[in-house]
Amino acid sequence: MKDETPSWLQNPKITLNHLSYQRILVDYDVAVVGAGIAGAAAAFKFAEAGLKVVVLEKEKLPAKAGSGNLQGMLYLKLSPSLTCQNDLLISGFATTIALLKCLTARGLLKKGEDWDDCGLIQLSKSEKKKDKQAALGEIYSKELLYFVDQAAASKIAGAELSSGGLFFPQSGWVSPQSLVQALLSHPNIVFKGESPVSKVEAAHLSPSAPLWEITTPNRKVCAKVVILAMADRVTELYQCQDIPFTVVRGQTTTAVGDCGLSVVVSGEGYIAPAKMFNGVMKSTFGATFHRHQPAGDPTDSEHIENIEMLEASSSEVIARLGLTDRDKSANFQSLAGRAATRASAMGSIPIVGPIANRSLFLQRFEAIRLDAKAIPNAEVPWELGLYLTTAHGSRGMITASIAAEILYDYICGDVDTTKMQDLRYPQAILSALHPNRFYYRELRFNQ
């Protein structure tokens, strides 16, 4: 079958064969920058393949930024239009569940403590939303989702809910920090905290065998492949400085007490079943959504936002937690909160794959400015051996694991990775994720 993949999307083939590096000092096969969910998932995948991996993190410990919430939901926000985004999320969901079960079987996670597939109800917030949910119920199997009315939803949840909605019986919640710690415990992974990366420079050995030097305040590390998993902080490196991001501040609220829910409930916000933290039963809910605001400390105003969103889903849960209107201000001292930023990209699609040199790319593919349908016969100026897994936004619990699988296919797959059609995932998904999509769009729309 003829490969019709545009050249700007084809992945550069590299080799990690040790013979290519036998006279050169190489510290690691793979260096991952960033120890959140995306970085940890990628590191684990390559470590499982027997490669020597280092994870560099600016904080002292992993999962301290966007991956540091107490509980995160396994949330599939699907559209009845059957877009590639749906396919990405469904495949990512299956990959994540399989990974959680694998780590549990190895004794690295405990179901019910570190994660649970208890189910998730996505409430209908309007009649229009209800119609879309009903359409999804007709498209997908009941093993994945089905529609339930208000009475059935309330019975499943264990509390009176404001509406019915879609029930995802295999979904649930995960402790992001527990997951990251389990992934990074692999014996082939070396974690180096307090190692902010200031520079990543190429020192190519040959067109097919790259070598990278990563600079931190304490050390320089040499690796054959570098995977950047730094959310929007990748723009601090010159190779990625022109990639556009949307950064959103989100605050969660944790109240002492048992919300009494048996499933995750997602409405305007979300709340997970109560969990024991340091011997105290607590319920976590949220999250606020404020564009272009820094993380910083939790605020009372965002506690109020979270309480109001939860109240819109279930006034009964609000009462159980002692957070009724007259008690809101009085309970602030007993509330804990956590604020962090999440980075997403255009279309809420993560950025996963190899990246090219932007300035050279724009020069070589200039013909696209004049003709959006043009397919120039030009060589892509790859940053050979440099890959991204970032912009996972609020869906990182689902998309990080499949991103790791895709990166592995690009770098270590047995198939011909210069032909995207030969990879395990559909070309539509790979194209939607590809870092070069921003440069192509820049040319196509003459921006």
Backbone torsions as a table, in degrees:
resi	resn	phi	psi	omega
1	MET	NA	130.9	-178.2
2	LYS	-68.3	136.2	178.3
3	ASP	-81.7	115.8	-178.9
4	GLU	-107.1	15.9	179.0
5	THR	-69.4	129.3	176.3
6	PRO	-55.7	142.8	-175.0
7	SER	-61.4	-29.7	-177.5
8	TRP	-72.1	-9.4	178.2
9	LEU	-105.5	-15.3	-176.6
10	GLN	-68.5	138.8	-177.0
11	ASN	-81.6	135.8	176.8
12	PRO	-71.4	134.0	-179.9
13	LYS	-84.9	125.9	176.3
14	ILE	-125.7	168.7	178.6
15	THR	-126.1	143.4	174.7
16	LEU	-107.5	14.7	-179.0
17	ASN	-57.8	127.5	-175.4
18	HIS	-62.8	-23.9	-179.0
19	LEU	-64.5	-27.9	179.6
20	SER	-72.4	-16.8	-174.4
21	TYR	-120.7	11.5	-168.7
22	GLN	-64.0	-21.9	179.6
23	ARG	-103.7	7.1	-177.3
24	ILE	-119.2	138.4	177.7
25	LEU	-75.6	113.2	177.5
26	VAL	-121.8	122.0	-176.9
27	ASP	-73.0	-43.1	-174.2
28	TYR	-143.0	154.7	172.7
29	ASP	-70.6	-45.6	-175.7
30	VAL	-131.8	132.3	171.9
31	ALA	-113.2	126.1	178.0
32	VAL	-109.8	127.3	179.6
33	VAL	-104.1	111.9	-178.2
34	GLY	115.1	126.3	-175.5
35	ALA	-115.8	41.3	168.9
36	GLY	-90.6	-162.5	-177.2
37	ILE	-62.5	-43.5	-177.6
38	ALA	-63.1	-47.0	-179.4
39	GLY	-66.8	-42.1	-179.5
40	ALA	-64.9	-40.4	179.1
41	ALA	-63.9	-41.8	179.0
42	ALA	-66.2	-45.4	-179.6
43	ALA	-59.5	-43.1	-179.0
44	PHE	-63.1	-42.3	-177.8
45	LYS	-60.9	-44.1	-178.6
46	PHE	-75.5	-33.1	176.4
47	ALA	-64.4	-38.0	178.0
48	GLU	-62.1	-27.5	179.9
49	ALA	-83.0	2.5	177.5
50	GLY	91.4	7.2	179.9
51	LEU	-86.1	152.6	178.1
52	LYS	-87.9	120.8	-170.6
53	VAL	-123.2	137.9	170.8
54	VAL	-117.1	139.5	176.7
55	VAL	-116.3	120.1	-179.0
56	LEU	-104.4	126.3	-175.3
57	GLU	-133.8	135.0	-177.4
58	LYS	-71.0	-29.3	177.3
59	GLU	-82.2	165.5	179.5
60	LYS	-67.5	-36.7	-178.0
61	LEU	-122.5	158.6	178.9
62	PRO	-74.2	165.5	173.9
63	ALA	55.2	48.9	179.2
64	LYS	-107.7	-5.4	-179.5
65	ALA	-106.6	-119.1	-177.3
66	GLY	-65.2	-16.7	-179.0
67	SER	-99.1	18.0	-173.7
68	GLY	-100.5	5.9	-179.9
69	ASN	-65.9	155.7	-178.7
70	LEU	-66.1	-41.2	178.6
71	GLN	-141.2	140.0	175.1
72	GLY	-126.9	145.0	-177.2
73	MET	-93.5	149.2	173.8
74	LEU	-88.7	88.0	-166.8
75	TYR	-110.0	122.1	176.0
76	LEU	-104.8	104.7	175.7
77	LYS	-92.1	96.6	-172.9
78	LEU	-102.2	158.3	176.9
79	SER	-119.9	140.9	179.0
80	PRO	-68.5	-3.5	-178.5
81	SER	-82.8	2.5	175.7
82	LEU	56.0	50.0	179.2
83	THR	-79.8	168.9	177.3
84	CYS	-65.6	-21.7	176.6
85	GLN	-63.4	-40.3	174.8
86	ASN	-58.5	-47.1	-179.3
87	ASP	-61.0	-40.3	178.8
88	LEU	-61.8	-47.6	-176.9
89	LEU	-67.2	-40.8	-179.4
90	ILE	-67.5	-43.1	177.1
91	SER	-65.2	-41.1	178.7
92	GLY	-64.9	-37.6	177.8
93	PHE	-61.7	-47.1	179.2
94	ALA	-62.8	-40.0	179.2
95	THR	-65.3	-40.7	-179.7
96	THR	-66.1	-44.7	179.0
97	ILE	-61.0	-42.2	178.6
98	ALA	-63.1	-39.5	178.9
99	LEU	-65.6	-43.4	178.9
100	LEU	-61.5	-41.1	179.4
101	LYS	-67.9	-36.9	178.4
102	CYS	-63.5	-47.7	-179.4
103	LEU	-66.0	-32.8	177.8
104	THR	-69.1	-42.5	178.7
105	ALA	-62.2	-29.4	178.3
106	ARG	-84.0	-2.6	179.9
107	GLY	81.7	13.9	-178.6
108	LEU	-90.2	-19.9	175.5
109	LEU	-132.6	155.4	175.8
110	LYS	-119.6	119.6	177.6
111	LYS	-65.3	135.1	-176.7
112	GLY	94.5	-22.0	177.2
113	GLU	-111.3	-44.6	-178.1
114	ASP	-102.4	-20.9	177.9
115	TRP	-166.5	164.2	176.7
116	ASP	-160.0	135.9	175.0
117	ASP	-95.9	54.1	-175.6
118	CYS	-73.2	-17.5	-176.7
119	GLY	110.1	161.2	-179.7
120	LEU	-145.1	134.8	175.2
121	ILE	-109.2	122.7	176.4
122	GLN	-100.6	107.3	-172.1
123	LEU	-70.4	150.8	172.6
124	SER	-82.7	118.0	-177.6
125	LYS	-93.9	-6.7	179.7
126	SER	-163.0	168.7	177.0
127	GLU	-64.4	-36.9	177.6
128	LYS	-62.7	-42.3	178.1
129	LYS	-64.2	-39.3	-179.9
130	LYS	-61.9	-41.5	179.3
131	ASP	-63.6	-40.6	178.9
132	LYS	-65.9	-38.8	179.1
133	GLN	-66.4	-39.3	177.8
134	ALA	-62.6	-37.7	178.0
135	ALA	-64.4	-41.2	177.6
136	LEU	-63.2	-36.9	178.3
137	GLY	-62.2	-26.8	178.2
138	GLU	-82.0	-23.5	-174.7
139	ILE	-85.9	-43.5	-170.8
140	TYR	-105.5	159.7	-178.0
141	SER	-70.8	156.1	-179.6
142	LYS	-70.5	-14.0	174.0
143	GLU	-67.5	-29.7	179.5
144	LEU	-89.8	-47.4	-175.8
145	LEU	-161.9	155.2	169.4
146	TYR	-158.2	156.6	-175.8
147	PHE	-84.5	139.4	176.4
148	VAL	-130.0	143.1	177.9
149	ASP	-78.4	180.0	-173.8
150	GLN	-61.3	-43.0	-178.4
151	ALA	-63.8	-44.6	-179.4
152	ALA	-67.9	-39.7	179.2
153	ALA	-62.3	-42.7	-179.5
154	SER	-65.0	-39.1	179.1
155	LYS	-65.6	-43.0	178.7
156	ILE	-63.0	-43.0	-174.9
157	ALA	-74.1	-31.9	-175.7
158	GLY	88.9	19.0	176.9
159	ALA	-160.7	153.7	178.6
160	GLU	-67.5	121.7	178.7
161	LEU	-105.2	159.8	-175.0
162	SER	-77.0	-17.3	-179.0
163	SER	-161.9	175.1	170.3
164	GLY	-86.5	-166.3	179.4
165	GLY	167.7	-162.8	178.5
166	LEU	-87.5	133.6	176.4
167	PHE	-108.0	124.7	176.6
168	PHE	-105.6	96.5	-171.0
169	PRO	-66.2	-23.4	-178.2
170	GLN	-98.8	-0.9	-178.7
171	SER	-83.5	-172.2	-179.4
172	GLY	163.6	-137.4	-177.0
173	TRP	-138.1	162.2	179.1
174	VAL	-139.7	144.9	167.3
175	SER	-85.4	106.8	-175.8
176	PRO	-58.1	-40.4	-178.7
177	GLN	-65.3	-40.5	178.6
178	SER	-64.1	-40.8	179.7
179	LEU	-63.7	-46.5	-179.6
180	VAL	-61.8	-44.0	179.7
181	GLN	-62.6	-38.8	178.5
182	ALA	-65.4	-42.9	-179.5
183	LEU	-64.5	-41.7	-175.7
184	LEU	-79.5	-5.3	178.7
185	SER	-79.2	-2.4	-179.5
186	HIS	-58.4	136.5	-176.7
187	PRO	-63.5	-19.7	179.3
188	ASN	-89.1	4.6	-179.0
189	ILE	-109.9	131.4	172.2
190	VAL	-109.7	121.4	179.1
191	PHE	-98.7	130.9	177.7
192	LYS	-125.1	101.7	177.4
193	GLY	-81.9	172.2	-177.2
194	GLU	51.1	43.6	-177.7
195	SER	-130.6	66.0	177.4
196	PRO	-65.1	133.9	-177.0
197	VAL	-91.0	124.5	-179.6
198	SER	-102.6	-21.2	-176.1
199	LYS	-155.9	140.3	173.2
200	VAL	-128.4	113.1	-174.3
201	GLU	-119.3	138.5	179.4
202	ALA	-83.2	139.8	173.4
203	ALA	-137.5	72.4	-172.0
204	HIS	-63.1	136.2	173.1
205	LEU	-85.6	-39.3	-179.4
206	SER	-158.9	168.8	-179.8
207	PRO	-58.3	-22.7	-177.3
208	SER	-111.2	-7.0	-177.4
209	ALA	-127.2	89.3	-175.6
210	PRO	-79.9	161.9	172.9
211	LEU	-142.8	135.9	-177.5
212	TRP	-123.6	144.6	174.9
213	GLU	-114.3	121.8	-177.9
214	ILE	-108.2	127.2	-176.0
215	THR	-104.3	127.8	172.4
216	THR	-126.3	168.9	-179.2
217	PRO	-60.7	-27.6	-173.8
218	ASN	-103.3	-17.3	-172.6
219	ARG	-163.7	164.1	168.2
220	LYS	-117.4	135.8	-176.1
221	VAL	-120.5	134.9	176.0
222	CYS	-107.1	132.8	-179.6
223	ALA	-145.4	153.4	179.8
224	LYS	-73.5	-35.8	-178.5
225	VAL	-132.3	141.8	175.1
226	VAL	-121.9	130.4	176.7
227	ILE	-115.8	119.5	-178.9
228	LEU	-93.3	118.2	-179.8
229	ALA	-129.9	56.2	-170.3
230	MET	-110.2	19.0	-174.8
231	ALA	53.7	-137.6	-177.1
232	ASP	-73.9	-8.8	179.6
233	ARG	-70.5	-8.8	175.6
234	VAL	-61.6	-22.8	-179.8
235	THR	-70.2	-8.9	174.8
236	GLU	-73.3	-17.5	177.3
237	LEU	-96.6	137.9	-171.8
238	TYR	-62.1	-28.7	-179.1
239	GLN	-65.7	-20.6	-174.2
240	CYS	-123.7	12.6	-170.6
241	GLN	-67.1	-16.8	-177.4
242	ASP	-104.2	7.9	178.3
243	ILE	-78.6	126.6	-176.9
244	PRO	-82.8	138.1	178.1
245	PHE	-130.3	154.7	165.4
246	THR	-111.7	124.4	-177.6
247	VAL	-109.3	129.5	-175.5
248	VAL	-126.2	132.3	173.0
249	ARG	-86.4	134.7	176.1
250	GLY	-133.8	133.1	177.5
251	GLN	-116.2	132.8	172.3
252	THR	-102.7	158.4	179.1
253	THR	-124.0	136.4	177.4
254	THR	-122.1	123.6	-179.5
255	ALA	-112.4	143.0	174.4
256	VAL	-70.9	131.2	-179.6
257	GLY	129.5	166.3	-178.2
258	ASP	-103.3	117.7	179.1
259	CYS	-70.1	-16.2	176.6
260	GLY	76.2	13.1	-179.7
261	LEU	-89.2	145.8	177.6
262	SER	-103.3	-7.8	178.1
263	VAL	-137.3	166.0	171.2
264	VAL	-74.4	136.9	176.7
265	VAL	-117.4	124.6	-179.2
266	SER	-119.7	118.6	176.3
267	GLY	-129.7	-118.9	170.8
268	GLU	-63.8	-36.6	172.4
269	GLY	-127.4	-158.7	178.2
270	TYR	-140.3	158.4	171.5
271	ILE	-143.3	136.4	179.3
272	ALA	-99.8	159.7	173.0
273	PRO	-55.2	149.1	-177.4
274	ALA	-60.7	151.5	-177.7
275	LYS	-138.9	146.5	178.4
276	MET	-79.9	123.6	176.3
277	PHE	-124.5	116.9	179.3
278	ASN	51.8	42.7	176.5
279	GLY	80.5	4.0	-179.1
280	VAL	-122.1	132.1	177.8
281	MET	-76.6	126.9	-177.6
282	LYS	-135.2	153.7	178.7
283	SER	-121.9	128.7	-177.2
284	THR	-111.6	135.3	-179.8
285	PHE	-148.2	166.8	-178.3
286	GLY	160.0	-152.5	-8.4
287	ALA	-122.4	154.2	178.1
288	THR	-70.4	168.8	-174.9
289	PHE	-144.6	100.4	-178.7
290	HIS	-129.2	111.8	-176.7
291	ARG	-67.5	143.9	170.8
292	HIS	56.0	35.5	174.6
293	GLN	-119.1	144.7	-178.5
294	PRO	-73.6	167.8	-179.1
295	ALA	-67.2	-82.6	176.3
296	GLY	69.8	-161.9	-176.8
297	ASP	-86.3	155.0	174.1
298	PRO	-62.0	151.7	179.8
299	THR	-123.4	152.5	177.2
300	ASP	-63.9	-35.9	-178.7
301	SER	-63.4	-34.8	179.1
302	GLU	-78.9	-28.5	170.2
303	HIS	-59.1	-43.4	179.4
304	ILE	-62.3	-43.7	177.7
305	GLU	-56.8	-46.1	-178.9
306	ASN	-64.7	-40.7	178.5
307	ILE	-63.7	-41.9	-179.9
308	GLU	-67.1	-38.0	177.0
309	MET	-65.5	-40.6	178.5
310	LEU	-66.5	-38.6	179.6
311	GLU	-63.8	-33.9	177.7
312	ALA	-66.3	-24.1	178.4
313	SER	-89.0	-38.6	-177.2
314	SER	-162.7	106.4	176.0
315	SER	-68.9	-26.0	178.7
316	GLU	-65.5	-40.9	178.3
317	VAL	-65.7	-39.9	176.9
318	ILE	-57.6	-43.4	179.8
319	ALA	-65.9	-40.6	179.4
320	ARG	-60.1	-34.5	-178.5
321	LEU	-90.9	2.2	179.3
322	GLY	68.7	34.2	-176.3
323	LEU	-117.5	38.3	176.4
324	THR	-69.6	166.6	-173.7
325	ASP	-51.0	-47.4	-174.6
326	ARG	-70.5	-14.9	-176.1
327	ASP	-104.1	-4.0	-172.0
328	LYS	-54.5	-55.5	-175.4
329	SER	-65.8	-34.5	-177.6
330	ALA	-68.6	-22.6	-175.2
331	ASN	-95.2	-1.0	-176.3
332	PHE	-60.1	-34.6	-178.7
333	GLN	-65.9	-24.7	-179.7
334	SER	-92.6	-4.7	-179.1
335	LEU	-90.7	139.2	171.6
336	ALA	-108.1	155.5	179.8
337	GLY	-148.1	161.5	177.1
338	ARG	-144.4	128.5	179.2
339	ALA	-115.9	135.6	178.4
340	ALA	-149.3	166.0	176.4
341	THR	-105.2	149.8	175.6
342	ARG	-123.7	137.2	-179.3
343	ALA	-107.0	132.6	175.5
344	SER	-133.5	166.9	-179.2
345	ALA	-120.8	178.0	-177.7
346	MET	-51.7	129.4	179.3
347	GLY	77.2	9.7	-177.7
348	SER	56.1	32.2	177.5
349	ILE	-105.1	128.0	178.4
350	PRO	-60.5	170.3	177.5
351	ILE	-112.4	112.8	-173.6
352	VAL	-140.7	123.5	175.8
353	GLY	138.4	-171.4	-179.7
354	PRO	-78.0	153.6	-178.4
355	ILE	-122.3	151.3	179.4
356	ALA	-108.2	166.9	173.4
357	ASN	-73.9	118.2	-171.4
358	ARG	-62.5	-50.4	-174.5
359	SER	-61.8	-42.9	177.8
360	LEU	-68.7	-36.1	177.9
361	PHE	-60.7	-47.6	-179.0
362	LEU	-62.5	-34.0	178.2
363	GLN	-69.8	-48.4	-173.2
364	ARG	-72.2	-26.1	-178.1
365	PHE	-110.6	25.5	-177.7
366	GLU	-56.0	-29.8	-177.4
367	ALA	-58.5	-23.0	-179.8
368	ILE	-66.8	-26.5	177.4
369	ARG	-62.0	-36.8	-177.9
370	LEU	-84.9	-30.0	-178.7
371	ASP	-142.1	105.4	-175.5
372	ALA	-61.8	-21.0	-179.5
373	LYS	-93.3	0.6	-178.2
374	ALA	-66.8	145.0	175.4
375	ILE	-125.4	82.8	-176.5
376	PRO	-59.9	140.3	176.9
377	ASN	-86.7	72.2	-175.6
378	ALA	-125.0	152.5	178.6
379	GLU	-83.4	131.6	-179.6
380	VAL	-75.0	129.1	179.8
381	PRO	-82.0	74.3	-175.0
382	TRP	-65.2	145.3	163.9
383	GLU	-84.5	80.7	-165.5
384	LEU	-58.3	119.5	179.0
385	GLY	93.5	4.0	179.4
386	LEU	-108.4	124.8	-174.9
387	TYR	-132.0	156.8	-179.5
388	LEU	-120.4	143.6	162.1
389	THR	-140.9	98.3	-171.5
390	THR	-153.7	179.4	178.8
391	ALA	60.1	38.8	179.7
392	HIS	-79.9	-11.6	175.2
393	GLY	56.7	-140.7	-178.2
394	SER	-83.5	0.3	-176.9
395	ARG	-107.4	14.1	-176.7
396	GLY	-59.8	-28.4	177.6
397	MET	-59.7	-27.9	-178.4
398	ILE	-99.7	-41.3	-171.1
399	THR	-86.8	-20.3	-177.1
400	ALA	-63.1	-39.1	-176.6
401	SER	-69.3	-41.5	179.5
402	ILE	-72.7	-30.2	175.0
403	ALA	-62.0	-39.7	177.7
404	ALA	-63.0	-40.5	178.1
405	GLU	-63.5	-41.3	-179.0
406	ILE	-66.7	-42.4	177.9
407	LEU	-62.1	-39.4	178.7
408	TYR	-62.1	-42.0	177.3
409	ASP	-60.5	-43.8	179.5
410	TYR	-59.6	-44.0	-169.0
411	ILE	-93.0	-40.7	-172.2
412	CYS	-120.9	2.6	-176.1
413	GLY	-63.1	148.8	178.6
414	ASP	-77.8	-15.6	-179.3
415	VAL	-80.5	170.8	176.9
416	ASP	-77.8	100.8	-175.1
417	THR	-78.7	0.1	171.3
418	THR	-76.8	-10.0	178.2
419	LYS	-118.0	104.9	-174.1
420	MET	-62.4	-26.1	-178.5
421	GLN	-67.5	-17.9	-179.7
422	ASP	-87.2	-6.6	179.2
423	LEU	-77.3	168.2	-175.1
424	ARG	-70.4	-22.2	-174.3
425	TYR	-108.1	150.1	-176.9
426	PRO	-59.4	147.3	-179.8
427	GLN	-59.5	-33.6	-180.0
428	ALA	-59.5	-40.8	179.0
429	ILE	-68.6	-47.0	-178.5
430	LEU	-63.1	-38.3	178.5
431	SER	-66.9	-40.9	-179.6
432	ALA	-64.9	-31.7	-178.4
433	LEU	-85.7	-21.7	-166.4
434	HIS	-61.0	132.7	178.3
435	PRO	-57.9	-32.5	-177.6
436	ASN	-69.7	-7.4	-179.1
437	ARG	-61.5	-29.7	-179.5
438	PHE	-71.0	-39.0	179.9
439	TYR	-70.2	-40.5	177.3
440	TYR	-61.8	-43.4	179.9
441	ARG	-64.6	-38.6	178.5
442	GLU	-58.3	-40.6	178.3
443	LEU	-75.5	-44.8	-175.1
444	ARG	-61.6	-39.0	-178.4
445	PHE	-102.2	13.0	173.9
446	ASN	50.8	50.9	-176.2
447	GLN	-90.4	NA	NA
